[in-house]
């Protein structure tokens, strides 16, 4: 019964954390969440778990009640079986169903809020594979993506600027991370053409972070015609002069010398 009490207390604590998180706009996000979008997905998952747990407990008590009526009592053995069943349900639904990591191809699907949340959740799962400076940029990027998502909700989703922003966040950003991850680990710190893949991905994520901040500020000012997203996107993808793009640079590092 002590385990049952602990599991129940854990669910209550999680519920309190979710309520506080919702009231304070996600300021106290669950550990590991880089932004409100990913925290929202996890919160929905915990709510789903709680509903499943409540349903399981209700089913257990109804079954026990019916058995008690038919058998004129379930006795000590029946009570222990009930307790074990509740404990089993608590164990299962505090661990399952797990939050599914979005696939890269699905990041741009859905509305802006869904795109931001899925991108944040995807980035969280890529973070351990990144060098520490790049991982720090990813952590800070969550707040930027939250702000960008709020701004995108106020404009026509079919506006060229909105489509290009979705491409920047849903395609260019994950492509940058994937290009780095595709490089064998022992080659990521090897210097070629004056820099290492570790340095390149950090620099490139920094540029994308600055671009997200720039776009958010422009959208907040209502300067849709001044965004020039397409030009900036092309600079990131194909490079300009000696400043090659992240994905191209990282791909070059994968080629044998």
C-alpha positions as CSV (number, residue, x, y, z in Angstrom):
1,X,0.0,0.0,0.0
2,X,2.9,2.3,0.5
3,X,3.8,2.0,-3.2
4,X,0.2,2.8,-4.1
5,X,0.3,5.9,-1.9
6,X,3.6,7.1,-3.5
7,X,2.2,6.6,-7.0
8,X,-1.0,8.5,-6.0
9,X,1.1,11.3,-4.5
10,X,3.2,11.4,-7.7
11,X,0.1,11.9,-9.9
12,X,-1.2,14.6,-7.6
13,X,2.2,16.4,-7.7
14,X,2.3,16.2,-11.5
15,X,-1.3,17.6,-11.7
16,X,-0.3,20.5,-9.5
17,X,2.8,21.2,-11.6
18,X,0.7,21.2,-14.8
19,X,-1.9,23.6,-13.3
20,X,0.9,25.9,-12.1
21,X,2.6,25.7,-15.5
22,X,-0.7,26.5,-17.3
23,X,-1.4,29.5,-14.9
24,X,2.0,31.0,-15.3
25,X,2.2,30.7,-19.0
26,X,4.7,27.8,-18.9
27,X,7.4,29.7,-17.0
28,X,7.9,26.6,-14.8
29,X,8.2,24.1,-17.5
30,X,8.8,20.4,-16.9
31,X,12.5,19.6,-16.9
32,X,13.8,19.0,-20.4
33,X,11.2,21.1,-22.2
34,X,12.8,23.9,-24.2
35,X,9.6,25.7,-24.9
36,X,5.9,26.0,-24.1
37,X,5.0,24.1,-27.3
38,X,6.8,20.9,-26.3
39,X,5.7,21.3,-22.7
40,X,2.1,21.5,-23.9
41,X,2.4,18.2,-25.8
42,X,3.8,16.6,-22.7
43,X,1.1,18.1,-20.6
44,X,-1.6,16.6,-22.8
45,X,0.1,13.3,-22.6
46,X,0.1,13.4,-18.7
47,X,-3.6,14.4,-18.8
48,X,-4.3,11.4,-21.0
49,X,-2.4,9.1,-18.6
50,X,-4.4,10.5,-15.7
51,X,-7.6,9.8,-17.5
52,X,-6.6,6.3,-18.3
53,X,-5.5,5.7,-14.7
54,X,-8.8,7.1,-13.3
55,X,-10.7,4.9,-15.8
56,X,-8.7,1.8,-14.7
57,X,-9.3,2.5,-11.0
58,X,-13.1,3.0,-11.6
59,X,-13.2,-0.3,-13.5
60,X,-11.4,-2.1,-10.7
61,X,-13.8,-0.8,-8.0
62,X,-16.8,-1.6,-10.1
63,X,-15.6,-5.1,-10.8
64,X,-14.8,-5.5,-7.1
65,X,-18.3,-4.3,-6.1
66,X,-20.0,-6.6,-8.5
67,X,-17.8,-9.5,-7.3
68,X,-18.7,-8.6,-3.7
69,X,-22.4,-8.7,-4.4
70,X,-22.2,-12.0,-6.2
71,X,-19.9,-13.7,-3.7
72,X,-21.3,-11.9,-0.6
73,X,-18.0,-10.2,0.1
74,X,-14.5,-10.4,-1.4
75,X,-12.6,-10.9,1.8
76,X,-9.0,-10.0,2.6
77,X,-7.7,-11.7,-0.5
78,X,-10.0,-9.7,-2.7
79,X,-9.0,-6.4,-1.1
80,X,-5.3,-7.3,-1.6
81,X,-6.0,-8.1,-5.2
82,X,-7.8,-4.8,-5.6
83,X,-4.8,-3.0,-4.1
84,X,-2.4,-4.8,-6.4
85,X,-4.5,-4.0,-9.4
86,X,-4.6,-0.3,-8.6
87,X,-0.8,-0.4,-8.0
88,X,-0.3,-2.0,-11.4
89,X,-2.5,0.6,-13.1
90,X,-0.6,3.4,-11.4
91,X,2.7,1.9,-12.6
92,X,1.5,1.4,-16.2
93,X,-0.1,4.8,-16.6
94,X,2.7,6.8,-15.0
95,X,5.0,5.4,-17.7
96,X,2.7,4.9,-20.7
97,X,1.7,6.0,-23.2
98,X,5.0,7.8,-23.9
99,X,5.2,11.0,-25.9
100,X,6.1,10.1,-29.5
101,X,9.0,12.0,-31.0
102,X,7.8,13.6,-34.2
103,X,9.4,12.6,-37.4
104,X,11.2,15.2,-39.3
105,X,8.9,14.9,-42.3
106,X,5.9,15.7,-40.0
107,X,7.3,18.9,-38.5
108,X,5.6,21.3,-41.0
109,X,2.3,19.5,-40.9
110,X,-0.6,21.1,-39.0
111,X,-1.1,24.6,-37.9
112,X,1.6,27.0,-36.5
113,X,1.1,26.0,-32.9
114,X,1.5,22.3,-33.8
115,X,4.5,23.1,-35.9
116,X,6.2,24.9,-33.1
117,X,5.4,22.3,-30.5
118,X,6.6,19.4,-32.7
119,X,9.8,21.2,-33.7
120,X,10.6,21.9,-30.0
121,X,10.0,18.3,-29.1
122,X,12.1,17.1,-32.0
123,X,14.9,19.4,-31.0
124,X,14.8,18.2,-27.4
125,X,15.6,14.7,-28.6
126,X,18.4,15.8,-30.9
127,X,20.0,18.0,-28.2
128,X,22.1,15.2,-26.5
129,X,23.9,14.5,-29.8
130,X,24.9,18.2,-30.2
131,X,28.1,19.8,-28.8
132,X,27.5,21.7,-25.6
133,X,27.5,25.2,-27.2
134,X,25.0,24.1,-29.9
135,X,22.9,22.4,-27.3
136,X,22.7,25.6,-25.3
137,X,21.5,27.5,-28.4
138,X,18.8,24.8,-28.9
139,X,17.7,25.3,-25.3
140,X,17.4,29.0,-25.7
141,X,15.7,28.6,-29.1
142,X,12.6,27.2,-27.4
143,X,11.6,30.6,-26.1
144,X,12.2,32.1,-29.5
145,X,10.0,29.5,-31.2
146,X,7.2,30.2,-28.7
147,X,7.3,33.9,-29.5
148,X,7.5,33.3,-33.3
149,X,4.5,30.9,-33.1
150,X,2.4,33.6,-31.4
151,X,3.3,36.1,-34.1
152,X,2.5,33.7,-36.9
153,X,-0.9,33.1,-35.4
154,X,-1.8,36.7,-36.2
155,X,-1.1,36.6,-39.9
156,X,-2.6,34.7,-42.9
157,X,-1.0,31.3,-42.9
158,X,-0.9,31.4,-46.7
159,X,1.1,34.6,-46.8
160,X,4.5,34.1,-48.5
161,X,6.3,35.3,-45.3
162,X,4.5,32.7,-43.2
163,X,5.3,29.9,-45.7
164,X,9.0,30.8,-45.7
165,X,9.1,31.0,-41.9
166,X,7.6,27.5,-41.8
167,X,10.3,26.4,-44.2
168,X,13.0,28.0,-42.0
169,X,11.8,26.4,-38.8
170,X,10.4,23.1,-40.2
171,X,13.0,22.4,-42.9
172,X,16.2,24.4,-42.7
173,X,16.6,24.1,-38.9
174,X,16.1,20.3,-38.7
175,X,18.2,19.8,-41.9
176,X,21.0,21.6,-40.2
177,X,20.9,19.3,-37.1
178,X,20.4,16.1,-39.2
179,X,23.4,17.0,-41.4
180,X,25.5,17.2,-38.3
181,X,24.2,14.0,-36.8
182,X,24.9,12.1,-40.0
183,X,28.6,12.8,-39.6
184,X,30.5,9.9,-37.7
185,X,31.1,11.0,-34.1
186,X,34.9,10.6,-34.4
187,X,35.0,13.1,-37.3
188,X,32.9,15.8,-35.7
189,X,35.9,17.4,-33.9
190,X,38.2,17.0,-36.9
191,X,39.2,20.4,-38.5
192,X,38.7,20.8,-42.2
193,X,38.7,24.0,-44.2
194,X,39.5,25.9,-41.0
195,X,36.7,24.6,-38.8
196,X,35.2,21.5,-37.4
197,X,31.6,20.2,-37.8
198,X,31.1,21.0,-34.1
199,X,32.0,24.6,-34.7
200,X,30.0,24.7,-38.0
201,X,26.8,23.4,-36.4
202,X,27.2,25.8,-33.5
203,X,27.7,28.8,-35.7
204,X,24.9,27.8,-38.1
205,X,22.4,27.3,-35.3
206,X,23.4,30.6,-33.9
207,X,22.6,32.2,-37.3
208,X,19.3,30.5,-37.4
209,X,18.5,31.6,-33.9
210,X,19.3,35.2,-34.8
211,X,17.1,34.9,-37.9
212,X,14.2,33.6,-35.9
213,X,14.6,36.6,-33.5
214,X,14.8,39.0,-36.5
215,X,11.6,37.5,-38.1
216,X,9.7,37.6,-34.8
217,X,10.6,41.3,-34.3
218,X,9.6,42.1,-37.8
219,X,6.3,40.3,-37.5
220,X,5.6,42.1,-34.2
221,X,6.1,45.4,-36.0
222,X,3.8,44.2,-38.8
223,X,6.6,44.6,-41.4
224,X,5.6,41.7,-43.6
225,X,7.0,43.3,-46.7
226,X,10.4,43.9,-45.2
227,X,11.1,40.4,-44.1
228,X,13.0,39.2,-47.2
229,X,12.7,35.7,-45.8
230,X,13.4,34.1,-49.2
231,X,16.7,35.9,-49.6
232,X,17.8,34.9,-46.1
233,X,16.7,31.3,-46.6
234,X,18.8,31.1,-49.8
235,X,21.8,32.5,-48.0
236,X,21.5,29.7,-45.4
237,X,20.9,27.0,-47.9
238,X,23.4,27.8,-50.6
239,X,25.8,30.2,-48.8
240,X,27.0,33.6,-49.9
241,X,30.6,34.1,-51.0
242,X,33.0,32.2,-48.7
243,X,30.3,31.7,-46.0
244,X,28.8,28.4,-47.0
245,X,25.6,27.1,-45.5
246,X,25.5,24.7,-42.6
247,X,24.1,21.7,-44.4
248,X,26.5,22.0,-47.3
249,X,29.5,22.5,-45.0
250,X,28.6,19.5,-42.9
251,X,28.0,17.4,-45.9
252,X,31.4,18.3,-47.2
253,X,32.9,17.1,-43.9
254,X,31.4,13.7,-44.5
255,X,33.2,13.2,-47.8
256,X,36.5,11.3,-47.6
257,X,39.6,13.4,-48.3
